[in-house]
Amino acid sequence: MSDEIRKVIIIGSGPAGLTAAIYAARAELSPLVFAGGLYGGQLMLTTDVENYPGFPEGIQGPELMERFRAQAERFGAEIRNEDVVSVDFKHDIKRVSIDGGEFRASTVIVATGASALWLGLESETRLRGKGVSTCATCDGAFFKEKDITVVGGGDTALEEALFLTRFGSRVTIVHRRDHLRASKIMQARAHAHPKIHFLWNARVREIVGDRHVEGVIVEDTRTGALMERPTDAVFVAIGHHPNTSVFAGQLILDSRGYIESPDGVSTSSAGVFVGGDVQDRHYRQAVTAAGLGCRAAMRAEQYLEALDAKEAAVR
Ligand SMILES: Cc1cc2nc3c(=O)[nH]c(=O)nc-3n(C[C@H](O)[C@H](O)[C@H](O)COP(=O)(O)OP(=O)(O)OC[C@H]3O[C@@H](n4cnc5c(N)ncnc54)[C@H](O)[C@@H]3O)c2cc1C
């Protein structure tokens, strides 16, 4: 363990973590960022990003995140491509551990994001960004007048399907049961929509296509029979999992594992702030995550100023 007590440690290097790093670095707080296994966050998994302001022609997800990183480093953020494996937030000085080392800081910003749940198919991974997506807001506009398949049966799946009717010629919801988990009101809206169709008792076994999605192979969950359906896009809407396992017992989490925050920035531990999809269950966009990262950094700065003022008063 080093003797040094950092002002700010940031956990996560998606839009929230790296925006927090830019703000903290420009405030001369010399942030240390643990980037984690998915350095750059979820946008590293996608191709075209067309809704991030400032890029009228669009930008590739990985290139956007390289730019975030370069901007943070330009102002002095130290970025380490390591995963945090445990934390201790119980005292004024916070402890953050990686394999083979412990670091201490007066404030910590948690920006570990949330991972979309996937079906776990090889073809799904290969065709991500080529017709396979987990985000209708992000990618729906690429499928104007196309056939779209949505996988799932909860509120999120129906919200995504309803949103996708703005673009697609037909939206088919594939669900493994013969009834939906979604709320009654969402079900009523989906059933009433002329573009939405349902494929019940059906499980996607394969996504077909070489350079882009061309169809899905669907299994009837009652008979095991397989059938191929042509489609242009597959939106997997089976949920998200916040990356919070290392914070269990240290921060208050809700029943789904998201970090609880009364105001969207502070947490149950004074001096620990949160930003991005790890707390935001609703918007889940790069630009909102960046904004929340900015807020977290500004709050950390205020907290440090208050600490300094308190120490000066004691002296
Ligand atoms: C396929 C896809 C396409 C998308 N397209 C768009 C789009 O076009 N436009 C848009 O606005 N949004 C898009 N999104 C959503 C957007 O990517 C997210 O809303 C955004 O990345 C959330 O940012 P974040 O910083 O909160 O978290 P994330 O991007 O999830 O980053 C989390 C970070 O935390 C790190 N981490 C996790 N655990 C640890 C740990 N224990 N220790 C250290 N680090 C850790 C990870 O390595 C990662 O760097 C897309 C998402 C996906 C999956």
The ligand as an SDF file (V2000), in Angstrom:
LIG
                    3D

 53 58  0  0  0  0  0  0  0  0999 V2000
  -24.1810   -1.9470  -28.1620 C   0  0  0  0  0  0  0  0  0  0  0  0
  -24.4240   -0.6040  -27.5250 C   0  0  0  0  0  0  0  0  0  0  0  0
  -24.6100    0.5040  -28.3280 C   0  0  0  0  0  0  0  0  0  0  0  0
  -24.8310    1.7480  -27.7430 C   0  0  0  0  0  0  0  0  0  0  0  0
  -24.9730    2.8240  -28.5590 N   0  0  0  0  0  0  0  0  0  0  0  0
  -25.1640    4.0540  -27.9940 C   0  0  0  0  0  0  0  0  0  0  0  0
  -25.3210    5.2120  -28.8230 C   0  0  0  0  0  0  0  0  0  0  0  0
  -25.2980    5.1320  -30.0670 O   0  0  0  0  0  0  0  0  0  0  0  0
  -25.5110    6.4040  -28.1980 N   0  0  0  0  0  0  0  0  0  0  0  0
  -25.5770    6.5330  -26.8330 C   0  0  0  0  0  0  0  0  0  0  0  0
  -25.7320    7.6550  -26.3270 O   0  0  0  0  0  0  0  0  0  0  0  0
  -25.4450    5.4510  -26.0400 N   0  0  0  0  0  0  0  0  0  0  0  0
  -25.2500    4.2200  -26.5780 C   0  0  0  0  0  0  0  0  0  0  0  0
  -25.1500    3.1200  -25.7840 N   0  0  0  0  0  0  0  0  0  0  0  0
  -25.3020    3.2950  -24.3170 C   0  0  0  0  0  0  0  0  0  0  0  0
  -24.0090    3.8700  -23.7260 C   0  0  0  0  0  0  0  0  0  0  0  0
  -22.9250    3.1050  -24.1790 O   0  0  0  0  0  0  0  0  0  0  0  0
  -24.0810    3.8610  -22.2110 C   0  0  0  0  0  0  0  0  0  0  0  0
  -25.2280    4.5730  -21.7780 O   0  0  0  0  0  0  0  0  0  0  0  0
  -22.8420    4.5050  -21.6080 C   0  0  0  0  0  0  0  0  0  0  0  0
  -21.6820    3.8740  -22.0700 O   0  0  0  0  0  0  0  0  0  0  0  0
  -22.8720    4.4600  -20.0790 C   0  0  0  0  0  0  0  0  0  0  0  0
  -21.6930    5.0320  -19.6150 O   0  0  0  0  0  0  0  0  0  0  0  0
  -21.0950    4.7140  -18.1870 P   0  0  0  0  0  0  0  0  0  0  0  0
  -19.8210    5.4610  -18.1160 O   0  0  0  0  0  0  0  0  0  0  0  0
  -22.1180    4.9450  -17.1470 O   0  0  0  0  0  0  0  0  0  0  0  0
  -20.8350    3.1400  -18.1460 O   0  0  0  0  0  0  0  0  0  0  0  0
  -20.0890    2.1530  -19.1410 P   0  0  0  0  0  0  0  0  0  0  0  0
  -19.9380    2.6810  -20.4990 O   0  0  0  0  0  0  0  0  0  0  0  0
  -20.8010    0.8500  -18.9440 O   0  0  0  0  0  0  0  0  0  0  0  0
  -18.6330    2.0300  -18.5050 O   0  0  0  0  0  0  0  0  0  0  0  0
  -18.4320    1.3660  -17.2980 C   0  0  0  0  0  0  0  0  0  0  0  0
  -16.9420    1.2830  -17.0360 C   0  0  0  0  0  0  0  0  0  0  0  0
  -16.7270    0.7490  -15.7460 O   0  0  0  0  0  0  0  0  0  0  0  0
  -15.6660   -0.1800  -15.8020 C   0  0  0  0  0  0  0  0  0  0  0  0
  -15.7960   -1.0910  -14.6650 N   0  0  0  0  0  0  0  0  0  0  0  0
  -16.8160   -1.9280  -14.3480 C   0  0  0  0  0  0  0  0  0  0  0  0
  -16.5140   -2.6100  -13.2170 N   0  0  0  0  0  0  0  0  0  0  0  0
  -15.2860   -2.1770  -12.8230 C   0  0  0  0  0  0  0  0  0  0  0  0
  -14.4120   -2.5030  -11.7460 C   0  0  0  0  0  0  0  0  0  0  0  0
  -14.7430   -3.4280  -10.8070 N   0  0  0  0  0  0  0  0  0  0  0  0
  -13.2230   -1.8810  -11.6600 N   0  0  0  0  0  0  0  0  0  0  0  0
  -12.8690   -0.9390  -12.5850 C   0  0  0  0  0  0  0  0  0  0  0  0
  -13.6540   -0.5830  -13.6160 N   0  0  0  0  0  0  0  0  0  0  0  0
  -14.8400   -1.2030  -13.7340 C   0  0  0  0  0  0  0  0  0  0  0  0
  -15.7980   -0.8310  -17.1630 C   0  0  0  0  0  0  0  0  0  0  0  0
  -14.5570   -1.3880  -17.5430 O   0  0  0  0  0  0  0  0  0  0  0  0
  -16.1780    0.3870  -18.0060 C   0  0  0  0  0  0  0  0  0  0  0  0
  -15.0240    1.0920  -18.3710 O   0  0  0  0  0  0  0  0  0  0  0  0
  -24.9020    1.8740  -26.3230 C   0  0  0  0  0  0  0  0  0  0  0  0
  -24.7060    0.7430  -25.5200 C   0  0  0  0  0  0  0  0  0  0  0  0
  -24.4740   -0.4880  -26.1110 C   0  0  0  0  0  0  0  0  0  0  0  0
  -24.2510   -1.6940  -25.2270 C   0  0  0  0  0  0  0  0  0  0  0  0
  1  2  1  0
  2  3  1  0
  2 52  2  0
  3  4  2  0
  4  5  1  0
  4 50  1  0
  5  6  2  0
  6  7  1  0
  6 13  1  0
  7  8  2  0
  7  9  1  0
  9 10  1  0
 10 11  2  0
 10 12  1  0
 12 13  2  0
 13 14  1  0
 14 15  1  0
 14 50  1  0
 15 16  1  0
 16 17  1  0
 16 18  1  0
 18 19  1  0
 18 20  1  0
 20 21  1  0
 20 22  1  0
 22 23  1  0
 23 24  1  0
 24 25  2  0
 24 26  1  0
 24 27  1  0
 27 28  1  0
 28 29  2  0
 28 30  1  0
 28 31  1  0
 31 32  1  0
 32 33  1  0
 33 34  1  0
 33 48  1  0
 34 35  1  0
 35 36  1  0
 35 46  1  0
 36 37  1  0
 36 45  1  0
 37 38  2  0
 38 39  1  0
 39 40  1  0
 39 45  2  0
 40 41  1  0
 40 42  2  0
 42 43  1  0
 43 44  2  0
 44 45  1  0
 46 47  1  0
 46 48  1  0
 48 49  1  0
 50 51  2  0
 51 52  1  0
 52 53  1  0
M  END
$$$$
